[in-house]
Amino acid sequence: MSAEPRDPLAGFDTTIHAPHRLRICALLEAAGEAEFGLVQKELGLSASALSKHVTVLTDAGHVEQRKAVRDTRQRVWLRLTKQGRAAYQGHLAALRAIVGPSDPAP
């Protein structure tokens, strides 16, 4: 008896799907960990807008924050949690299923 095929859209995550949150997750996956100010600069967001998106991702368990003093100032470092990385990868797979194969038509 074979297992039922998994719905390719099952990984679609509406929390991650918002454009700025998707970009935050993409940056954090690539970087591993990034300082809040760097993420803000890379994405061109105000501190308050980035903070709101990070709060949504943190509340969902996708991002964690680490605070540390650097150059006598408190800094906040962001990274994807294990759950967040899995959710991001699942969301990317769902997006690929939606858009179909990436082979260009001849």
MDAnalysis code that builds the backbone (N, CA, C; Angstrom):
import MDAnalysis as mda
import numpy as np

u = mda.Universe.empty(318, n_residues=106, atom_resindex=np.repeat(np.arange(106), 3), trajectory=True)
u.add_TopologyAttr("name", ["N", "CA", "C"] * 106)
u.add_TopologyAttr("resid", np.arange(1, 107))
u.add_TopologyAttr("resname", ["MET", "SER", "ALA", "GLU", "PRO", "ARG", "ASP", "PRO", "LEU", "ALA", "GLY", "PHE", "ASP", "THR", "THR", "ILE", "HIS", "ALA", "PRO", "HIS", "ARG", "LEU", "ARG", "ILE", "CYS", "ALA", "LEU", "LEU", "GLU", "ALA", "ALA", "GLY", "GLU", "ALA", "GLU", "PHE", "GLY", "LEU", "VAL", "GLN", "LYS", "GLU", "LEU", "GLY", "LEU", "SER", "ALA", "SER", "ALA", "LEU", "SER", "LYS", "HIS", "VAL", "THR", "VAL", "LEU", "THR", "ASP", "ALA", "GLY", "HIS", "VAL", "GLU", "GLN", "ARG", "LYS", "ALA", "VAL", "ARG", "ASP", "THR", "ARG", "GLN", "ARG", "VAL", "TRP", "LEU", "ARG", "LEU", "THR", "LYS", "GLN", "GLY", "ARG", "ALA", "ALA", "TYR", "GLN", "GLY", "HIS", "LEU", "ALA", "ALA", "LEU", "ARG", "ALA", "ILE", "VAL", "GLY", "PRO", "SER", "ASP", "PRO", "ALA", "PRO"])
u.atoms.positions = np.array([
    [0.846, -1.158, 0.000],
    [0.000, 0.000, 0.000],
    [0.899, 1.231, 0.000],
    [0.661, 2.155, -0.910],
    [1.509, 3.336, -1.005],
    [0.893, 4.489, -0.224],
    [1.761, 5.350, 0.241],
    [1.297, 6.528, 0.965],
    [0.672, 7.507, -0.021],
    [-0.299, 8.249, 0.461],
    [-0.925, 9.247, -0.404],
    [0.091, 10.331, -0.728],
    [0.054, 10.846, -1.954],
    [1.006, 11.903, -2.294],
    [0.744, 13.143, -1.444],
    [1.823, 13.786, -1.061],
    [1.728, 14.992, -0.233],
    [1.314, 16.163, -1.115],
    [0.426, 16.980, -0.598],
    [-0.020, 18.176, -1.312],
    [1.166, 19.127, -1.435],
    [1.583, 19.476, -2.662],
    [2.748, 20.355, -2.817],
    [2.519, 21.749, -2.248],
    [1.273, 22.123, -2.041],
    [0.989, 23.441, -1.486],
    [0.900, 23.422, 0.039],
    [1.088, 22.258, 0.632],
    [0.973, 22.140, 2.089],
    [1.982, 23.017, 2.815],
    [3.107, 23.292, 2.199],
    [4.139, 24.098, 2.841],
    [3.940, 25.590, 2.697],
    [2.890, 26.016, 1.978],
    [2.661, 27.444, 1.784],
    [2.434, 28.103, 3.139],
    [3.208, 29.111, 3.453],
    [3.167, 29.756, 4.765],
    [2.788, 31.223, 4.592],
    [1.576, 31.579, 4.995],
    [1.102, 32.947, 4.800],
    [1.888, 33.954, 5.641],
    [2.482, 33.509, 6.733],
    [3.302, 34.406, 7.540],
    [4.559, 34.802, 6.780],
    [5.200, 33.850, 6.153],
    [6.429, 34.111, 5.400],
    [6.126, 34.786, 4.076],
    [4.960, 34.541, 3.504],
    [4.661, 34.975, 2.141],
    [4.684, 36.494, 1.928],
    [4.400, 37.276, 2.940],
    [4.440, 38.736, 2.785],
    [5.817, 39.121, 2.238],
    [5.870, 39.980, 1.219],
    [7.138, 40.249, 0.527],
    [8.324, 40.601, 1.425],
    [8.141, 41.483, 2.388],
    [9.280, 41.849, 3.241],
    [9.697, 40.686, 4.139],
    [8.731, 39.923, 4.636],
    [9.082, 38.787, 5.486],
    [9.761, 37.693, 4.674],
    [9.340, 37.510, 3.432],
    [9.997, 36.540, 2.551],
    [11.442, 36.962, 2.314],
    [11.666, 38.241, 2.084],
    [13.023, 38.753, 1.866],
    [13.874, 38.630, 3.138],
    [13.274, 38.851, 4.299],
    [14.001, 38.686, 5.559],
    [14.448, 37.236, 5.700],
    [13.540, 36.307, 5.454],
    [13.881, 34.884, 5.567],
    [14.965, 34.494, 4.569],
    [14.869, 34.993, 3.349],
    [15.876, 34.680, 2.324],
    [17.246, 35.197, 2.750],
    [17.288, 36.409, 3.258],
    [18.559, 36.982, 3.697],
    [19.135, 36.194, 4.867],
    [18.289, 35.851, 5.829],
    [18.775, 35.127, 6.999],
    [19.195, 33.705, 6.662],
    [18.526, 33.092, 5.708],
    [18.960, 31.745, 5.332],
    [20.343, 31.800, 4.698],
    [20.558, 32.776, 3.850],
    [21.851, 32.907, 3.182],
    [22.958, 33.309, 4.156],
    [22.640, 34.209, 5.079],
    [23.655, 34.740, 5.991],
    [23.871, 33.868, 7.223],
    [22.869, 33.103, 7.595],
    [22.946, 32.352, 8.842],
    [22.487, 33.204, 10.008],
    [23.128, 34.346, 10.164],
    [22.771, 35.301, 11.208],
    [23.174, 36.682, 10.697],
    [22.373, 37.686, 10.998],
    [22.681, 39.039, 10.536],
    [22.245, 40.058, 11.575],
    [23.008, 41.118, 11.675],
    [22.702, 42.203, 12.599],
    [21.504, 42.986, 12.064],
    [20.632, 43.403, 12.945],
    [19.397, 44.099, 12.594],
    [19.664, 45.252, 11.621],
    [20.668, 46.064, 11.908],
    [20.982, 47.211, 11.055],
    [21.377, 46.799, 9.645],
    [22.071, 45.680, 9.522],
    [22.450, 45.183, 8.196],
    [21.217, 44.737, 7.415],
    [20.328, 44.030, 8.079],
    [19.089, 43.585, 7.434],
    [18.290, 44.812, 7.002],
    [18.220, 45.799, 7.873],
    [17.494, 47.032, 7.563],
    [18.078, 47.694, 6.319],
    [19.387, 47.794, 6.267],
    [20.054, 48.434, 5.131],
    [19.847, 47.635, 3.844],
    [20.044, 46.335, 3.916],
    [19.921, 45.479, 2.731],
    [18.516, 45.513, 2.140],
    [17.505, 45.580, 2.998],
    [16.129, 45.550, 2.525],
    [15.537, 46.937, 2.307],
    [16.251, 47.962, 2.742],
    [15.768, 49.323, 2.557],
    [14.507, 49.633, 3.340],
    [14.421, 49.091, 4.544],
    [13.249, 49.301, 5.400],
    [13.589, 50.240, 6.549],
    [12.596, 50.912, 7.063],
    [12.796, 51.692, 8.287],
    [12.950, 50.712, 9.448],
    [13.545, 51.180, 10.519],
    [13.718, 50.317, 11.696],
    [12.374, 49.844, 12.233],
    [11.378, 50.736, 12.231],
    [10.070, 50.346, 12.776],
    [9.385, 49.312, 11.887],
    [9.485, 49.462, 10.564],
    [8.868, 48.475, 9.658],
    [9.548, 47.124, 9.799],
    [10.883, 47.118, 9.849],
    [11.601, 45.853, 10.014],
    [11.250, 45.217, 11.346],
    [11.187, 46.025, 12.396],
    [10.850, 45.509, 13.717],
    [9.488, 44.830, 13.728],
    [8.514, 45.428, 13.058],
    [7.176, 44.830, 12.999],
    [7.210, 43.485, 12.289],
    [7.929, 43.401, 11.176],
    [8.005, 42.137, 10.439],
    [8.765, 41.077, 11.249],
    [9.827, 41.494, 11.913],
    [10.596, 40.554, 12.736],
    [9.735, 40.056, 13.893],
    [8.916, 40.921, 14.474],
    [8.027, 40.505, 15.563],
    [7.049, 39.440, 15.088],
    [6.480, 39.620, 13.897],
    [5.554, 38.619, 13.349],
    [6.282, 37.289, 13.167],
    [7.484, 37.340, 12.586],
    [8.255, 36.107, 12.365],
    [8.694, 35.469, 13.677],
    [9.028, 36.284, 14.662],
    [9.429, 35.770, 15.981],
    [8.244, 35.124, 16.684],
    [7.096, 35.797, 16.650],
    [5.892, 35.244, 17.288],
    [5.485, 33.914, 16.657],
    [5.771, 33.743, 15.364],
    [5.454, 32.489, 14.675],
    [6.506, 31.413, 14.933],
    [7.597, 31.784, 15.607],
    [8.660, 30.817, 15.896],
    [9.649, 30.647, 14.756],
    [9.614, 31.540, 13.768],
    [10.497, 31.419, 12.602],
    [11.845, 32.115, 12.772],
    [11.887, 33.159, 13.575],
    [13.117, 33.943, 13.753],
    [13.381, 34.089, 15.246],
    [14.667, 34.073, 15.601],
    [15.046, 34.362, 16.977],
    [16.040, 35.512, 16.982],
    [16.039, 36.220, 18.087],
    [16.909, 37.380, 18.240],
    [17.943, 37.109, 19.326],
    [19.129, 37.615, 19.082],
    [20.208, 37.530, 20.073],
    [20.720, 38.946, 20.276],
    [20.774, 39.368, 21.527],
    [21.263, 40.712, 21.827],
    [22.676, 40.615, 22.377],
    [23.520, 41.524, 21.906],
    [24.901, 41.549, 22.372],
    [25.415, 42.978, 22.288],
    [26.379, 43.281, 23.136],
    [27.002, 44.603, 23.103],
    [28.180, 44.545, 22.149],
    [28.198, 45.521, 21.234],
    [29.295, 45.627, 20.279],
    [29.606, 47.109, 20.120],
    [30.874, 47.461, 20.211],
    [31.285, 48.862, 20.125],
    [30.501, 49.719, 21.118],
    [30.356, 49.233, 22.311],
    [29.648, 49.876, 23.432],
    [28.160, 50.104, 23.180],
    [27.619, 49.514, 22.137],
    [26.182, 49.658, 21.850],
    [25.537, 48.284, 21.812],
    [24.308, 48.240, 22.287],
    [23.555, 46.984, 22.219],
    [23.127, 46.748, 20.769],
    [23.403, 45.560, 20.266],
    [23.026, 45.181, 18.904],
    [22.095, 43.977, 18.974],
    [21.262, 43.873, 17.960],
    [20.340, 42.735, 17.865],
    [20.725, 41.948, 16.622],
    [20.937, 40.661, 16.813],
    [21.272, 39.758, 15.714],
    [20.071, 38.861, 15.461],
    [19.771, 38.617, 14.215],
    [18.616, 37.807, 13.821],
    [19.080, 36.541, 13.123],
    [18.326, 35.469, 13.326],
    [18.583, 34.236, 12.575],
    [17.310, 33.415, 12.525],
    [17.238, 32.583, 11.503],
    [16.105, 31.665, 11.392],
    [16.244, 30.577, 12.435],
    [15.143, 30.173, 13.017],
    [15.146, 29.005, 13.899],
    [15.131, 27.755, 13.014],
    [15.308, 26.613, 13.620],
    [15.216, 25.364, 12.859],
    [13.824, 25.259, 12.235],
    [12.801, 25.593, 13.013],
    [11.418, 25.586, 12.520],
    [11.255, 26.610, 11.397],
    [11.859, 27.775, 11.553],
    [11.769, 28.821, 10.544],
    [12.424, 28.422, 9.240],
    [13.576, 27.766, 9.336],
    [14.277, 27.299, 8.131],
    [13.420, 26.264, 7.396],
    [12.820, 25.351, 8.145],
    [11.958, 24.330, 7.532],
    [10.728, 24.982, 6.900],
    [10.152, 25.960, 7.585],
    [8.972, 26.652, 7.045],
    [9.339, 27.416, 5.779],
    [10.492, 28.069, 5.772],
    [10.949, 28.817, 4.601],
    [11.170, 27.870, 3.420],
    [11.836, 26.748, 3.669],
    [12.076, 25.773, 2.599],
    [10.756, 25.190, 2.082],
    [9.827, 24.912, 2.986],
    [8.517, 24.417, 2.582],
    [7.753, 25.441, 1.769],
    [7.882, 26.694, 2.143],
    [7.208, 27.769, 1.405],
    [7.797, 27.896, 0.003],
    [9.118, 27.826, -0.109],
    [9.750, 27.889, -1.434],
    [9.286, 26.724, -2.312],
    [9.193, 25.538, -1.730],
    [8.726, 24.376, -2.491],
    [7.287, 24.589, -2.964],
    [6.456, 25.161, -2.110],
    [5.071, 25.428, -2.495],
    [5.010, 26.460, -3.614],
    [5.836, 27.484, -3.539],
    [5.870, 28.491, -4.608],
    [6.310, 27.871, -5.928],
    [7.299, 26.992, -5.863],
    [7.754, 26.308, -7.087],
    [6.645, 25.434, -7.663],
    [5.858, 24.799, -6.804],
    [4.743, 23.978, -7.270],
    [3.676, 24.840, -7.935],
    [3.486, 26.043, -7.414],
    [2.486, 26.951, -7.985],
    [2.898, 27.418, -9.369],
    [4.160, 27.813, -9.522],
    [4.600, 28.374, -10.807],
    [4.981, 27.311, -11.815],
    [5.122, 26.090, -11.370],
    [5.430, 24.994, -12.293],
    [6.896, 24.911, -12.625],
    [7.225, 24.076, -13.597],
    [8.623, 23.874, -13.951],
    [9.270, 25.163, -14.457],
    [10.559, 25.275, -14.212],
    [11.261, 26.488, -14.617],
    [11.949, 26.345, -15.972],
    [11.701, 25.233, -16.659],
    [12.304, 25.060, -17.997],
    [11.679, 26.041, -18.966],
    [12.518, 26.845, -19.640],
    [11.951, 27.793, -20.603],
    [11.396, 27.058, -21.818],
    [10.322, 27.607, -22.351],
    [9.718, 27.007, -23.528],
    [10.619, 27.264, -24.730],
    [10.757, 26.256, -25.623],
    [11.635, 26.443, -26.800],
    [11.046, 27.422, -27.802],
])
